[in-house]
Amino acid sequence: MKKTTLLLGLVAASSLAQAGNLSLGAGDDYVTLSRTPSGLGIGFTADYLNHKHNGESAGLGMEFAVPAGPLTVAAGAKAIYVDADGDGTAGALGGRAALDLGSNFSLFGQAYHAPSGTSSGSIREVNDANAGVRWNPVPLFTVEAGYRYFDVKREDAQRNRKLADGPYLGVGLQF
């Protein structure tokens, strides 16, 4: 997992040249670090999730975003590595949306799903979703509150793991 984390960090660092949001959040028993692009075109996404008891995951992806006024929508794919009662990988498809509400507030949501055909080992499917509100009180700095859900289903249901299922608070940089 250390190699995956290092790779995730390097990709995230190299993608900082592109406009986006880098945020660190914490919920009950888990922490999450994510980087999402903003603006028109292709962007790189990266995220890391660590649950105190159930395991961890790292994901790298690409997406294509289209802004339309205050709304930005993106579709993409993400490779996910999971280490939770056994390790495996999954290829997920999904997307995200962000709605600028003015007054430095925005709503956001994203969801990715990896069915059994794109998962390896004993992983049957992976569901990764989060939604929330982001506040930008001063340039570059954000505060967010949201709900994160990350579920790994296994061929053996006794090994199913939820790495996140609850509210979180976070801080970040928007550039």
N, C-alpha and C positions, 0 to 999 in steps of 0.2 A: 504494500500500500504506500510505502514511502516513495517509491519511484513514481507511482501514479500522482501522488500529491505534488511532487517536485515538477512533473510534467504539466500538471494543471496550473501551478504557479507560474511556470515559464510562459505558457500560452496566454494566461491572463495578463502577465506583465507586457508581453509583446503586443497584445491587443489594446493596450492603454492609449495608443496613438489615435484610435478611433473613438469618437464621442460615445459616451455610455454612462452607466451607473454601476458603481462598485459598492456593495453593501455587506455588512456583517450583522447577522441577526441571532437572537437567542430566544428559545422557547423552553418549555418544560422538558428537561432532560436532553435537549439537543441544541447544537449551534449550526449555523449555516453561513457560508460565504458565497456570494454570487456576483457575477459580472454580466450585465446585459447591455447590448449596443442600443444606440438611438439613431434616428434619422433614416433616410432613404438608402436602400441598397443592402448589400451582404454584410453581415456582422457575425462576430464570434461570441459564443456564450460559454461560460464556465461556471460550475458550481461545485461546492463541497458540502456534505452534510454528515455530521457526526452525532450519533445518538449515544448517550452515556451507557446504555445497557444492550441495545439491539444491533449495533454495528455502524458502518459508515458507507458512504457512496461518493463517487466523484464523476462528474459529467462534463464532456466537451462537445460543443455543437456549433453548427452554422445555421443562420437563418436569413431570410430576406424580408426586410421591413418596408412598408409603404405608409408614409404619413398622409393623412387626409384631414387637414385642418387640425382640430384639437385631438383627433383620434389617430393613433398609430397601431397598425396591425402587422404581425409578422408570422411567417410559417417557417418551420425548420425541422432539423433532425439533430439528434444528440446521441453520442455513444456514452453509455453509463457503465461504470465499474461498481460492483456491489460486493462488500465484504460483511456479510451478516449471516452467521451460522453456516459458513461456506461462502466461497466467492464465485463470481460469475460476471458475465457482461450482458448487456442488452442494447439494442438499437431502437431508439424511440423517435416517434414522429409527433409533432405538436405545434404549438404556436403560443403567441402572447398578444395582449392588447393593452394599451395605455390610453387613458382619456384625461387630457389636461382640463382641469376645472377652473383654471384661473386662480388668482390670489395665492400662487405658489403651491397649490395642491393638485394631486393627480391620483386617479384610481388605476390600478394595474391588476393583471391576472395572467397566468400562464398555465398550460397543462401539456404534459407529454405522456405518451402511452407506448409501451413496448409489449407487443403480444408474444405468445410462445414461439412463433416462427422467427423472431429476431432476438431470442434470448438463448443463452448458453447454459450448459450444466443443468442443475436442477431448478433453475429459475424458469417459472412458467410465464409470468408477466410482471411488469413494473409500471406503477402509476405514480406520477410526480406532478403535483399541482400546488400553486400558491396564489393568493390574491390579497390585496390590501390597499392601503392609502399611503401616499408619500407626501411629505411636506418639505418644502425647500425654503427654510426661514432666511437663509443668507446664501449668496452665490457659492457654489461648489459643495455645500453641506446639505445632507438630507436626513430626515428622521422618518421612519416608516413603522407602521403597525399592520399586521396581517395574519393570515392563517396559512399554515404549511401542512401539506399531506404528502407523504412518501411511503408507498406500500410495496413490498416485495412478496409476490405469491410464488410458492414452490410446488413442485410435483407432490411432495409430502407436506400436506397442509399444516402439520405440527411444526414445521420449520418456517412458516410465514412470518414475516417481520414488518412492523411499522417503524420506520426510522423517524417519522414526524407525523403528528396528528394533533395539531393544536395551534393556538395563537402564539405570535412572537412579536418582539420589539426589535428594531434595528436602527443602525446609523449608517451613513454612507457618504460617498463622494459622487457628485454628478458633474460631468465635464463635457 
